[in-house]
Amino acid sequence: KEPKIQVNDVFVEIGEIVQFVNQEKDKLNEAERDQITMSLKVDVDSKMGIVSDVQQELREANARKILYSSVQAIDI
């Protein structure tokens, strides 16, 4: 079973990422399409294999500018 990935406010499977990126690019004008930047917010307990799979899908969608962020757990 493929993990669900949240994109904006919906969950998709990894295989649907290219379609999502293309839909988002369609909302932009021609000049902006090549400048799109994707942001990955990754939970600290996520598996790197999932992140690698998402990266591969983004490459296939020609979305190569990626910002990475993570939330660090805080013990109180």
Secondary structure in CASP SS format (residue, H / E / C, confidence):
PFRMAT SS
TARGET T0000
AUTHOR 0000-0000-0000
METHOD secondary structure of the structure
MODEL  1
K C 1.00
E C 1.00
P C 1.00
K E 1.00
I E 1.00
Q E 1.00
V E 1.00
N C 1.00
D C 1.00
V E 1.00
F E 1.00
V E 1.00
E E 1.00
I H 1.00
G H 1.00
E H 1.00
I H 1.00
V H 1.00
Q H 1.00
F H 1.00
V H 1.00
N H 1.00
Q H 1.00
E H 1.00
K H 1.00
D H 1.00
K C 1.00
L C 1.00
N C 1.00
E H 1.00
A H 1.00
E H 1.00
R H 1.00
D C 1.00
Q C 1.00
I C 1.00
T E 1.00
M E 1.00
S E 1.00
L E 1.00
K E 1.00
V E 1.00
D E 1.00
V C 1.00
D C 1.00
S C 1.00
K C 1.00
M H 1.00
G H 1.00
I H 1.00
V H 1.00
S H 1.00
D H 1.00
V H 1.00
Q H 1.00
Q H 1.00
E H 1.00
L H 1.00
R H 1.00
E H 1.00
A C 1.00
N C 1.00
A C 1.00
R C 1.00
K E 1.00
I E 1.00
L E 1.00
Y E 1.00
S E 1.00
S E 1.00
V E 1.00
Q C 1.00
A C 1.00
I C 1.00
D C 1.00
I C 1.00
END
